Amino acid sequence: MSPVRLHSSNPNLCADIEFQTPPSHLTDPLESSTDYTKLQEEFCLIAQKVHSLLKSAFNSIAIEKEKLKQMVSEQDHNKGHSTQMARLRQSLSQSEGASKSWALNQNAELRSRLSRIHSESIICDQVVSVNIIPSPDEAGEQIHVSLPLSQQVANESRLSMSESVSEFFDAQEVLLSASSSENEASDDESYISDVSDNISEDNTSVADNISRQILNGELTGGAFRNGRRTRLPAPCPDTSNINLWNILRNNIGKDLSKVSMPVELNEPLNTLQHLCEEMEYSELLDKASETDDPYERMVLIAAFAVSGYCSTYFRAGSKPFNPVLGETYECIREDKGFRFFSEQVSHHPPISACHCESKNFVFWQDIRWKNKFWGKSMEILPVGTLNVMLPKYGDFYVWNKVTTCIHNILSGRRWIEHYGEVTIRNTKSSVCICKLTFVKVNYWNSNVNEVQGVVMDQEGKAVHRLFGKWHEGLYCGVAPSAKCIWRPGSMPSNYELYYGFTRFAIELNELDPVLKDLLPPTDARFRPDQRFLEEGNLEAAAAEKQRVEELQRSRRRYMEENNLEHIPKFFKKVIDANQREAWVSNDTYWELRRDPGFSKVDSPVLW
């Protein structure tokens, strides 16, 4: 035991007491350093986030500040011009009033002159050759029809040229396989002979017959209309709330022609009327019938073949009504010198046939469609041939149609593309042949709607080269000295609100009170669902569409149960050497229309 040190500053404690060292609460220096680093990192991350949020808020405030400055600047600019705009409006109103007054005075003066000429002329017995101008762009291309001068004056205001042609077809069948031969025209002479036997023998008298019917009041009841309508009764409905994907998804693998679509997806025309739209630029055929050079005739036929696609550029948003079996359509255009009729000759498969004639040409076709659904797009493949005969030269032209594709069918803005090869042959002469290519859009080719073509002689040498776009025009030659062969007319005002219809399309479903008594009850103008849609009555259109479709299904069941086969009334089927069927006119439509009249002929009840 150690001696006690009483002088020490330490307290006097017992030396025997052993003090235990308290446990240290300090961590290992290395561990303490790691925790500190983690805290630093977390702090930096939080600081970085805060900085980012503050920076974003600052940028947003700066942008809004610039917008406010711009708005204030624009308001000051508008206020500065308000006085000038008011003066311009006042000047415009004054000029319009002066112009209107001048026009009325000129109109009155012209009327007085016309009355004086009328009183001094013997117009009851005088007949002149009237040159009906088919188009402002084609003033030199005229159709000559003999009309009394008095009727010429009365009809002068209504001789107009419509603007474009549609070729938008409804999808009809699911295509399992297709061969290129289905779209090619036949060269078989026996088929040409069969078809030719069913055409009116005296084609040069067609225009004379039309003129005579006009004079006798057979076409318009003895009265000329002041003019055709220039707009539809109601704009197209809003289809933004229709989910097309749900409709197609529930019918994958089915025949889409059997799937009932909402009536809002339709346009107030059907496929039979679409076939008539192809005749809008019939003046190209009239001009071909007066062109002696066979190569230039082929160029005009090619332009006519291309013109049939131009109006589809504005028609991707809707589809035509499917004609019911036995449905018909008639169109007589005195201003163009042709008469046209069409009929739905088969329902499954759906086949539409048409026939058009004038003093210069005869045109007919039968067409059916198959489709491929690719998810975002739908391909429509036409099967059939188009035929034109020019009696003056004995020419017989045949050609095929190209594939049509509707893009963005489920979402986005729909647009239409045509692509494929068209071969035009004159089966009565081997002097020349024409090949057209509707170019398909791809990654390397940004030119949409492009058409290229060539007219070749017997040795395959190019005589004429063609180029253009099917919605803008067709040119012959080499740019910039190429000659414009055809171009479509301008669209009517506000065409976007009216289904994208051209002026010609607007007129197709018009039901003239005088014409009403002359049409067969199967004419498409009498179809109620189509008429209600045109008038903007969607509820009635949907109900009538369902009723018309159910009536057709009932008729089909009845015919199947009784082993009956539908026989078209105005067309008959012929078979060519390749065992391919074609439908041609049986030359009874206009005869029945004239005597005894369709009101006295039994017709099926379609609606």
C-alpha positions in Angstrom: 0.0 0.0 0.0 1.5 3.3 -1.1 2.0 6.1 1.5 -0.6 8.8 1.8 0.3 12.1 0.2 -1.7 14.6 2.2 0.0 17.6 0.5 -1.3 16.7 -3.0 -4.0 18.7 -4.6 -5.9 15.5 -5.3 -8.6 14.7 -2.8 -7.6 12.3 -0.1 -9.0 9.1 -1.4 -8.3 5.7 -0.5 -5.4 4.4 -2.6 -6.9 1.0 -2.6 -10.0 2.0 -4.6 -9.7 1.0 -8.2 -11.3 3.3 -10.6 -12.9 1.7 -13.7 -12.3 3.6 -16.9 -15.7 4.7 -18.3 -16.5 3.3 -21.7 -15.7 5.6 -24.5 -18.6 6.9 -26.6 -16.4 8.1 -29.4 -16.5 6.1 -32.7 -13.7 5.0 -34.8 -12.1 7.9 -36.7 -12.6 6.0 -40.0 -16.3 5.4 -39.4 -16.8 9.0 -38.4 -15.3 10.2 -41.6 -17.6 8.0 -43.8 -20.8 9.3 -42.1 -19.6 12.9 -42.6 -19.1 12.2 -46.3 -22.6 10.8 -46.7 -24.1 13.8 -45.0 -22.2 16.1 -47.4 -23.4 14.1 -50.4 -27.0 14.2 -49.3 -26.7 17.9 -48.7 -25.3 18.5 -52.1 -28.0 16.5 -53.8 -30.7 18.4 -52.0 -29.0 21.7 -52.8 -28.8 20.7 -56.4 -32.5 19.8 -56.6 -33.4 23.1 -55.0 -31.2 25.0 -57.4 -32.8 23.2 -60.3 -36.3 24.0 -59.2 -35.5 27.6 -58.6 -33.9 27.8 -62.0 -36.9 26.3 -63.7 -39.2 28.7 -61.9 -37.0 31.6 -62.9 -37.1 30.5 -66.5 -40.9 30.1 -66.4 -41.3 33.6 -65.0 -39.0 35.0 -67.6 -41.0 33.4 -70.4 -44.3 34.6 -69.1 -42.8 38.1 -68.7 -41.7 38.0 -72.4 -45.2 36.9 -73.4 -46.8 39.7 -71.5 -44.5 42.2 -73.1 -45.4 40.8 -76.6 -49.1 40.9 -75.8 -48.8 44.5 -74.6 -46.8 45.4 -77.7 -49.4 43.8 -80.0 -52.3 45.6 -78.3 -50.5 48.9 -78.7 -49.8 48.0 -82.4 -53.5 47.2 -83.0 -54.7 50.3 -81.3 -52.3 52.3 -83.6 -53.9 50.8 -86.7 -57.6 50.8 -85.5 -58.2 54.2 -87.0 -56.6 53.2 -90.3 -58.7 50.0 -90.4 -61.9 51.9 -89.8 -61.1 54.2 -92.7 -60.3 51.3 -95.0 -63.6 49.6 -94.0 -65.5 52.8 -94.8 -63.8 53.1 -98.1 -64.5 49.5 -99.0 -68.1 49.9 -98.1 -68.4 52.9 -100.3 -66.6 51.2 -103.2 -68.9 48.1 -102.9 -72.0 50.3 -103.0 -70.7 52.1 -106.1 -69.8 48.8 -107.8 -73.1 47.2 -107.0 -74.9 50.3 -108.4 -72.8 50.2 -111.6 -73.4 46.5 -112.0 -77.2 46.9 -111.7 -77.1 49.7 -114.3 -75.1 47.5 -116.6 -77.4 44.6 -116.1 -80.4 46.7 -116.9 -78.8 48.0 -120.0 -77.9 44.5 -121.2 -81.4 43.3 -120.5 -82.9 46.0 -122.6 -80.5 45.2 -125.4 -81.3 41.5 -125.2 -85.0 42.3 -125.2 -84.6 44.5 -128.3 -82.6 41.8 -130.1 -85.2 39.2 -129.1 -88.0 41.2 -130.5 -86.2 41.8 -133.8 -85.3 38.2 -134.3 -87.3 35.2 -135.4 -86.2 32.8 -132.8 -89.0 30.2 -132.9 -87.8 28.7 -136.1 -84.1 29.5 -136.0 -81.8 26.7 -135.0 -78.0 27.2 -134.5 -75.1 25.1 -133.5 -74.4 26.0 -129.9 -70.8 25.7 -128.7 -71.0 24.6 -125.1 -67.8 25.5 -123.3 -67.0 22.7 -120.9 -64.4 24.4 -118.9 -62.8 27.8 -118.4 -59.4 26.1 -118.7 -60.4 24.3 -121.9 -62.2 27.1 -123.8 -61.3 25.5 -127.1 -62.7 22.1 -126.3 -66.4 22.3 -127.2 -69.3 19.9 -127.6 -71.7 20.8 -130.4 -75.3 20.2 -129.7 -78.1 21.6 -131.9 -80.4 23.7 -129.7 -82.9 26.5 -130.6 -81.5 29.9 -130.0 -84.3 30.7 -127.5 -83.3 27.7 -125.4 -79.7 28.6 -125.8 -80.4 32.0 -124.2 -82.5 30.4 -121.5 -79.9 27.8 -120.7 -76.9 30.1 -121.0 -76.6 30.7 -117.3 -76.4 27.0 -116.4 -73.7 25.8 -118.8 -70.9 25.3 -116.3 -67.9 23.1 -115.8 -67.6 21.1 -112.5 -64.3 20.7 -110.9 -63.1 17.2 -110.1 -63.6 13.5 -110.0 -63.6 11.0 -107.1 -62.4 7.5 -106.9 -62.8 6.8 -103.2 -64.0 3.3 -102.9 -65.4 1.4 -99.9 -63.5 -1.6 -98.6 -65.5 -4.6 -99.6 -63.6 -7.9 -99.1 -60.7 -9.3 -97.2 -58.1 -10.0 -99.8 -56.4 -13.4 -99.3 -54.5 -13.4 -102.6 -54.4 -11.4 -105.8 -52.6 -11.8 -109.0 -51.4 -9.0 -111.2 -53.4 -10.4 -114.1 -56.7 -9.4 -112.4 -55.9 -5.8 -112.9 -54.8 -6.0 -116.6 -57.1 -5.4 -119.5 -57.8 -8.3 -121.9 -56.7 -8.2 -125.5 -58.9 -11.1 -126.5 -60.7 -10.2 -129.8 -63.7 -12.4 -129.0 -64.3 -10.4 -125.8 -64.1 -7.2 -127.7 -66.6 -8.5 -130.2 -69.0 -9.6 -127.4 -68.9 -6.2 -125.8 -69.2 -4.3 -129.0 -72.4 -6.3 -129.9 -74.0 -4.9 -126.8 -73.3 -1.2 -127.5 -75.6 1.0 -129.4 -75.0 0.6 -133.1 -75.4 4.2 -134.0 -73.2 6.0 -131.4 -73.1 9.1 -133.5 -76.8 9.7 -132.9 -76.6 9.7 -129.1 -76.2 13.5 -128.8 -78.9 14.0 -131.4 -81.2 11.8 -129.2 -80.3 13.8 -126.1 -81.1 17.0 -128.0 -84.3 15.6 -129.3 -85.3 14.5 -125.8 -84.5 18.0 -124.5 -86.7 19.6 -127.2 -89.5 17.2 -126.5 -89.3 17.7 -122.8 -88.3 14.1 -122.1 -85.3 15.0 -120.1 -86.4 18.0 -118.1 -90.2 18.1 -118.5 -89.9 20.8 -121.1 -88.3 23.3 -118.8 -84.7 24.2 -118.3 -83.5 24.7 -114.8 -81.9 28.0 -113.9 -78.9 26.2 -112.5 -77.6 23.4 -110.3 -77.0 23.8 -106.6 -73.6 25.0 -105.4 -73.6 23.7 -101.8 -75.1 20.9 -99.7 -78.0 21.5 -97.4 -75.9 20.9 -94.2 -72.2 20.5 -93.3 -70.6 17.2 -92.5 -70.9 15.9 -88.9 -68.2 15.8 -86.3 -66.6 12.4 -86.1 -64.0 13.1 -83.5 -65.9 11.1 -80.8 -66.0 7.9 -83.0 -63.4 5.3 -82.0 -62.8 3.5 -85.3 -60.3 1.2 -83.6 -62.9 -0.4 -81.4 -65.0 -1.1 -84.5 -62.2 -2.7 -86.5 -60.7 -4.5 -83.5 -64.0 -6.3 -82.8 -64.2 -7.4 -86.5 -60.6 -8.5 -87.3 -60.7 -11.2 -89.9 -64.2 -10.5 -91.0 -65.5 -9.3 -94.3 -65.7 -5.5 -93.7 -68.5 -5.2 -96.3 -70.7 -7.0 -93.8 -69.7 -4.8 -90.8 -72.1 -2.0 -90.2 -70.3 1.3 -89.7 -71.7 4.5 -88.0 -73.5 6.7 -90.4 -71.3 9.6 -89.4 -68.4 7.9 -91.2 -70.3 8.1 -94.6 -70.6 10.9 -97.1 -74.0 11.6 -98.8 -73.0 9.8 -102.0 -72.7 6.1 -102.8 -70.4 4.1 -105.0 -72.7 4.2 -108.1 -72.5 8.0 -108.0 -68.7 7.8 -107.5 -68.5 6.0 -110.8 -70.3 8.9 -112.4 -67.7 11.3 -111.0 -65.2 9.8 -113.3 -67.0 11.4 -116.2 -66.5 14.9 -115.0 -63.7 15.5 -117.4 -65.4 13.8 -120.3 -64.3 16.7 -122.6 -60.9 14.9 -122.7 -62.7 12.0 -124.5 -64.5 14.5 -126.7 -61.2 16.0 -127.7 -59.7 12.6 -128.3 -62.5 11.8 -130.7 -61.5 14.8 -132.8 -57.7 14.2 -132.8 -56.4 12.4 -135.8 -52.9 11.6 -134.4 -53.2 8.2 -132.7 -50.3 9.1 -130.3 -52.0 12.3 -129.2 -55.3 10.4 -128.8 -53.5 8.1 -126.4 -52.2 11.1 -124.4 -55.8 12.4 -124.0 -57.0 8.9 -122.9 -54.2 8.8 -120.4 -55.2 12.2 -119.0 -58.8 11.0 -118.7 -57.6 7.9 -116.8 -55.6 10.1 -114.3 -58.4 12.6 -113.9 -60.5 10.0 -112.1 -58.4 10.2 -109.0 -58.1 14.0 -108.4 -61.0 14.6 -106.0 -60.0 11.8 -103.6 -57.3 14.2 -102.4 -60.0 15.9 -100.3 -62.2 12.8 -99.5 -60.1 10.7 -97.1 -62.3 11.6 -94.1 -65.4 9.7 -95.1 -66.6 6.8 -97.1 -69.4 6.4 -99.7 -72.6 4.4 -98.9 -72.5 0.8 -100.1 -75.2 0.3 -102.8 -77.8 -2.3 -102.1 -78.4 -5.0 -104.7 -80.5 -3.6 -107.5 -79.9 0.0 -106.7 -79.4 2.3 -109.7 -78.3 5.8 -110.6 -78.9 8.0 -113.6 -77.2 11.2 -114.7 -77.9 13.2 -117.9 -75.6 16.2 -118.5 -76.8 18.2 -121.5 -73.9 20.6 -120.9 -71.4 17.8 -121.4 -73.4 15.9 -124.0 -73.5 12.5 -122.3 -76.0 10.3 -120.4 -75.0 7.8 -117.7 -76.5 5.1 -115.7 -75.2 2.5 -113.2 -76.5 -0.5 -111.3 -75.3 -2.7 -108.4 -75.3 -6.0 -110.2 -74.0 -8.2 -107.3 -73.8 -7.9 -103.6 -71.4 -10.7 -102.6 -69.0 -10.1 -104.1 -70.0 -6.5 -104.5 -69.9 -5.4 -108.2 -70.9 -2.1 -109.6 -71.4 -1.6 -113.3 -71.9 1.6 -115.3 -72.5 2.8 -118.9 -72.0 6.2 -120.4 -72.6 7.3 -124.0 -72.4 10.5 -126.1 -72.1 11.2 -129.8 -68.2 11.1 -129.5 -67.6 8.1 -127.2 -68.9 5.2 -125.2 -67.5 4.4 -121.8 -68.3 1.5 -119.5 -66.8 -0.5 -116.6 -67.6 -3.0 -114.0 -65.6 -2.9 -110.8 -65.2 -4.8 -107.6 -62.9 -4.2 -104.6 -60.8 -6.2 -102.2 -59.0 -4.9 -99.2 -56.1 -5.4 -96.9 -56.1 -4.0 -93.4 -52.6 -3.2 -92.1 -53.5 -1.8 -88.7 -52.8 1.9 -89.4 -53.7 1.8 -93.1 -56.0 0.0 -95.4 -55.3 -0.9 -99.0 -58.2 -1.1 -101.5 -57.4 -3.2 -104.6 -59.8 -2.7 -107.5 -60.5 -5.6 -109.9 -61.9 -4.9 -113.3 -61.3 -2.9 -116.4 -62.3 0.5 -117.8 -63.4 0.7 -121.5 -63.7 3.5 -124.0 -64.7 3.3 -127.6 -64.3 6.1 -130.1 -66.6 5.3 -133.0 -65.0 7.8 -135.4 -61.7 6.0 -135.4 -62.9 2.5 -134.4 -60.6 2.7 -131.3 -61.2 0.4 -128.3 -59.2 1.4 -125.2 -59.0 -0.7 -122.1 -57.0 -0.1 -118.9 -56.9 -1.1 -115.2 -57.1 0.8 -112.0 -54.3 1.2 -109.3 -54.2 0.4 -105.6 -55.7 3.0 -103.2 -54.3 3.2 -99.6 -55.9 5.2 -96.8 -53.3 6.2 -94.2 -53.8 7.1 -90.5 -57.1 5.3 -90.5 -57.2 5.0 -86.7 -55.7 8.2 -85.6 -54.3 11.5 -87.0 -55.2 13.1 -90.2 -56.3 10.6 -92.8 -54.8 10.9 -96.3 -55.1 8.9 -99.5 -52.4 7.6 -101.7 -52.7 5.9 -105.1 -49.9 3.7 -106.4 -49.3 1.1 -109.1 -49.0 0.6 -112.8 -51.7 1.4 -115.4 -51.4 0.0 -118.9 -53.7 1.5 -121.6 -54.1 -0.5 -124.8 -56.0 0.1 -128.0 -57.1 -3.4 -128.7 -58.1 -2.4 -132.3 -54.7 -1.1 -133.2 -51.1 -1.9 -132.1 -49.8 1.5 -133.2 -49.1 2.6 -129.6 -49.4 1.7 -126.0 -49.3 3.9 -122.8 -47.9 3.0 -119.4 -48.5 5.1 -116.4 -46.9 4.8 -113.0 -48.5 6.2 -109.9 -45.4 6.6 -107.7 -45.6 5.3 -104.1 -44.2 7.5 -101.4 -41.2 6.2 -99.6 -38.2 7.3 -97.6 -36.2 8.2 -100.7 -39.0 9.8 -102.6 -40.8 12.8 -100.9 -42.9 13.7 -104.0 -46.4 12.7 -103.1 -49.1 12.0 -105.7 -46.6 11.8 -108.5 -47.5 10.3 -111.9 -45.1 9.4 -114.6 -45.9 7.9 -118.0 -44.8 7.2 -121.5 -46.6 6.6 -124.9 -44.6 4.2 -126.9 -44.8 3.0 -130.6 -44.8 -0.6 -131.8 -41.0 -0.8 -131.4 -41.1 0.4 -127.8 -39.7 3.8 -128.5 -41.0 6.7 -126.4 -43.1 9.1 -128.5 -44.6 11.2 -125.7 -43.5 11.5 -122.0 -46.1 12.3 -119.4 -45.6 13.6 -115.8 -47.5 15.4 -113.1 -49.6 14.8 -110.0 -53.0 13.1 -110.0 -54.4 15.9 -107.8 -52.8 18.8 -109.7 -52.5 18.0 -113.4 -50.8 16.1 -116.2 -48.2 17.4 -118.6 -46.8 16.1 -121.9 -43.2 16.8 -122.9 -40.1 17.9 -120.9 -40.1 20.7 -118.4 -40.2 23.7 -118.6 -41.6 23.6 -122.1 -44.1 20.8 -121.4 -47.7 21.2 -122.4 -50.5 21.0 -119.8 -53.0 18.3 -121.0 -55.3 18.4 -118.0 -55.7 20.1 -114.7 -58.6 20.1 -112.2 -60.8 23.1 -111.5 -60.8 25.0 -108.2 -62.6 23.7 -105.2 -65.8 25.4 -104.0 -65.6 27.7 -101.0 -65.7 26.0 -97.6 -65.3 22.6 -99.2 -63.7 21.3 -95.9 -67.1 21.7 -94.2 -69.0 19.8 -96.9 -67.1 16.4 -97.1 -64.5 17.8 -99.4 -67.0 17.6 -102.3 -66.1 19.2 -105.6 -68.7 21.2 -107.5 -69.5 18.2 -109.6 -70.0 16.0 -106.6 -72.3 18.6 -104.9 -74.6 18.2 -107.9 -74.8 14.4 -108.1 -77.4 13.8 -105.4 -79.6 16.8 -106.2 -83.2 15.7 -106.8 -84.9 18.0 -109.2 -88.7 18.1 -108.8 -89.2 17.7 -112.6 -86.7 14.8 -112.8 -88.3 13.0 -109.8 -91.1 11.6 -111.8 -88.8 10.3 -114.5 -86.4 8.3 -112.3 -86.9 4.6 -111.3 -87.7 4.2 -107.6 -84.4 2.3 -107.2 -82.4 5.5 -108.0 -79.8 6.4 -105.3 -81.4 9.9 -105.0 -84.4 8.3 -103.2 -82.3 6.4 -100.7 -83.6 7.8 -97.3 -80.5 7.3 -95.1 -78.3 9.0 -97.6 -80.8 11.9 -98.0 -81.1 12.4 -94.2 -77.3 12.5 -93.9 -77.1 15.1 -96.6 -79.7 17.2 -94.7 -77.8 16.8 -91.4 -80.4 14.6 -89.6 -78.0 12.1 -88.1 -80.5 10.3 -85.9 -82.9 9.7 -88.8 -80.0 8.7 -91.1 -78.8 6.1 -88.6 -82.3 4.6 -88.2 -82.9 4.5 -91.9 -79.5 3.0 -92.6 -80.2 0.1 -90.2 -83.6 -0.4 -91.8 -82.3 -0.5 -95.4 -79.5 -2.9 -94.4 -82.0 -5.2 -92.6 -84.3 -5.1 -95.7 -81.4 -6.2 -97.9 -80.5 -9.1 -95.5 -84.1 -10.2 -95.5 -84.3 -10.3 -99.3 -81.0 -12.2 -99.4 -82.3 -14.8 -96.9 -85.5 -15.2 -98.9 -83.6 -15.7 -102.2 -81.2 -18.3 -100.6 -84.1 -20.2 -99.1 -85.9 -20.4 -102.4 -82.8 -21.0 -104.5 -83.4 -17.7 -106.4 -80.7 -15.8 -108.2 -80.7 -12.0 -108.7 -80.9 -10.9 -112.3 -79.7 -7.4 -113.0 -82.3 -5.3 -114.9 -80.0 -3.2 -117.0 -76.8 -5.1 -117.4 -75.8 -8.6 -118.5 -72.8 -10.7 -117.9 -70.4 -11.9 -120.6 -67.4 -14.2 -120.3 -64.2 -13.6 -122.2 -61.7 -16.1 -123.4 -59.8 -16.0 -120.1 -63.0 -17.0 -118.3 -63.2 -13.6 -116.7 -66.7 -12.1 -116.3 -67.6 -8.6 -117.4 -70.8 -6.7 -117.2 -72.2 -4.7 -120.2 -75.4 -2.7 -120.9 -78.3 -4.7 -122.3 -79.6 -1.5 -123.9 -82.9 -1.4 -122.1 -82.5 1.5 -119.6 -83.3 4.4 -121.9 -85.9 2.5 -123.8 -87.9 1.7 -120.6 -87.4 5.3 -119.4 -88.9 6.6 -122.6 -91.7 4.0 -123.0 -93.6 3.1 -120.9 -91.7 5.0 -118.2 -90.3 3.7 -114.9 -93.5 4.6 -113.1 -95.2 1.8 -115.0 -92.4 -0.8 -114.6 -92.2 -3.2 -111.7 -89.3 -2.4 -109.5 -88.0 -4.0 -106.2 -88.7 -2.3 -102.9 -85.2 -1.4 -101.7 -86.0 1.0 -98.9 
